[in-house]
Amino acid sequence: MTALARAATGLSQRAAVLLSVLVACAVELSPWRPAVLVTVAGLWLVFGAPACICGRISARVVSTREGRWLLGLGFAVVTAIVTTLLVNTVLPWFGVSRPLTTVSLAVSQTLAAILLTAVERRLNGRSPVVRLPRWVPVGAVAPVAVLGSLSLVVAVAGAIRLNNGFSGTTSLVALFLIAALPGLMVVRVRHYGDGVIACGILCAAAALLLLTSLRGWYITGHDIQREFLFFQRTSDNGRWDIAGYPDAYNACLSITLLPAALTRLTALPGTAIFKVVLPVLFAAAPVAVYRTTRNLTSKRVSVLAAIYFVAFPTFFTDMPFLGRQEIAFLLLGCAVLALSDHAAPRRARRIAFTVLSVGVVLSHYSTTYVLIGVLVLGKLAGGVIRLTPPLRRRLATRAPKEAAADFVTWPLIAIAILSAALWTGPVTNTWQQVARTAVAATHDLLSPGRVERGSSDTSYSIFGSAPVSPQQRLRDYADSIRGRNGGESSAALQQAGTRIAPTDTLPLTAAGSALDRAGIDVSGANNLLKTVCADGLQLLLLIGLAGTLIATVTRFRPTHDMFVLAAGSLAALAAETALPQLSVDYGILRTFQQGLFGFAPFIAMGSVWALSWLNRWRLPAATAMAMLFFLGLTGALPRLFGGYPAQLHLDNAGQYYDIYYVHPQERAGITWLEQHVRDVATEQVQTDQYTFSRLQTLIDDAGVDDIYPTLVRPDSFVFLGYSTVRRDRVTVSYRGDLVTYLYPLTFLDTTKDKVYSSNGTSVYR
């Protein structure tokens, strides 16, 4: 392409993007606003146009087409958050009490796009770096396109069928289709370019996330309930107000300002933003893992890394309920991608890493704290490597000279620390949670003999302690509330004993029954598979890290900073295992999921090295191992045979279903209760912790979030949710664990009057 043609192409692309932005803004400002056009225009203003412009800027940051578009998306998200924050901050100076309007947001996003275009032109000039997509034969990409589309459709249909009360068969089929997609790409890897593989991974990840996020017709999940509450307050007030609600959740702009802007500009309801838009954005994170690993090794191993990332249970069971962490992980994945691309200029990559890390600070507090800890620990690990000549020389042979030098510097870490300190300190005043964690962790460190038990998730670590039994957790919980005042003291209370609820398992399927008749303990095999997967991931990680230092001939060429990033993440996990309070407040499984941005390449390569004795069959065997991990950890194999606890994305049963799924009966009961409490303003309402979580988005004052018998007050209403009424069960979260016990309903029948009842909700007075 001649210089003149390149310049003309660059100018036409800029003009087309700017023209489309102006058209989208006109649609937003028009009194005639068809819903479909508004949705398309809003998404283009917030994500599409900024991603295109920032993608062109990213051509100077990363060396690959996929990396450019991933960073473009990450920068677009940061731009949307910062632009909305500026609107929310500046307009009130001019007397605008509700700055978050469609007009102000549409105009600000348009101005942001124009400013980004000016920056891009300044960087790239009249003849920018332009990489036109290469034409790919339709027949070569058709299998990936068809299978990816089918996975998405079947996943959505599976969630809808479950919400309508049907079986989870469709969702199970969706899991096998999702598994087939990366399997197809590994088998035919030579036929597909990186762009096609990236699209396939995006479809597989989105389908897997939607299986969970679309469960329920209302907001379903744990943290997402409180996230949605603060989004509602921001949206209803037309302004983000941290002073009125100084809460760490409210300080996460990823779940307040970003969704509020999206609802105004796209006309989508808030539930659609949280259940569809945020998960689909997060689906790009495994693509970033693929591209990061691809910078270090072959396409086949890179696909395996993405499989391990999405197969980890936290990805599809918890992340759809953590909107703020979904956005933070997307930005973190883009930052790690910039770190790994040693073919691009280091200065530009450091600037990109800094911008994205600031976006993480604005999006989620615990991801920020863990990231800072990983960077500090990784930097210290890098210092140890520098002082150990054999290790230094070995890593130097794995990557070009440019990649052997430190990417992460102390000033870069200082910027991340300063950003977090400013945001959680003088700006939002939400530092109390991290301060409490620091004090408790210091106590654990200095007083090891008096350390409270941490989360039982530490038992999944091969270096962790034995798990705490549910019975012991219940006793610890009962002891912790023994001194609280105000509860019942009647004779009925003396008979109100509680005990752990038995674990429910699905009945054996026809296939499971056949195995059982053959003498195979299906339930035991399912539990063994879970244990093998948990221990296997850690062993593969250790093999990958050790192999990087030991192997003499390999196509795996990790940069020095990728190695120390993985080492820092491993040290962070060790700290959470050793200091119980850290595992309670931050969750060791979520930390491992965050660590997979650095771990995944080493796990994938570790699987190849572990099977190297198979010679030319090692890659097929490593692929089969990854698929087994995926099918086992996502619940596909256990659901196929039965004899395993039900999971929310596959059944209308199980622990997550009991505590997170909102039922129509509960909404009707909440409406009745809200009307009654409004008439009797002095009354207090008590309910269990997880029904309280569901109540908070539907009632202004939900009262006390515990109904353990010793805490039930004589003068309070007691609201019982679906699982308590139908199954006599109550679940509490204590020290990072879910504890489900059988509730003594006879105690309430004896001490209170039932004033409301339905087939799923009861209210006592």
ABEGO torsion letter per residue (X at the ends): XBAAAAAAAAAAAAAAAAAAAAAAAAAAABABBBAAAAAAAAAAAAAAAAAAAAAAAAAAABABAAAAAAAAAAAAAAAAAAAAAAAAAAAAAAGBABABBAAAAAAAAAAAAAAAAAAAAAAAEABBBBBBBBBBBAAAAAAAAAAAAAAAAAAAAAAAAAAAGBBAAAAAAAAAAAAAAAAAAAAAAAABBAAAAAAAAAAAAAAAAAAAAABEABBBEBAAAAAAAAAAAAAAAGBBBAAABBBAAAABAAAAAAAAAAAAAAGBBAAAAAAAAAAAAAAAAAAAAAAAAAAABBAAAAAAAAAAAAABAAAAAAAAABAAAAAAAAAAAAAAAAAABAABBAAAAAAAAAAAAAAAAAABAAAAAAAAAAAAAAAAAAAAAAABAAAAAAAAAABBAAAABBABBAAAAAAAAAAAAAAABAAAGAAAAAAAAAAAAAAAAABAAABBBBBAAAAABAABBBBBBAAAAAAAAAAAAAABBGBBABAAAAABBBBBBBBBBBBBBAAAAAAAAAGBBAAAAAAAAAAAAAAAAAAAAAAAAAAAAABABBABBBBAAAAAAAAAAAAAAAAAAABAAAAAAAEAAAAAAAAAAAAAAAAAAAAAAAAAAAEAAAAAAAAAAAAAAAAAAAGAAAAAAEGBBBBAAABBBEAAAAAABBBAAAAAAAAAAAAAAAABAABBBBBBAAAAAAAAAABABAEBABABAAABBAABBBBBBAAAAAAGBBBBBBGGBBBBBBBBAAAAAAABBBABBBBGBBBBX
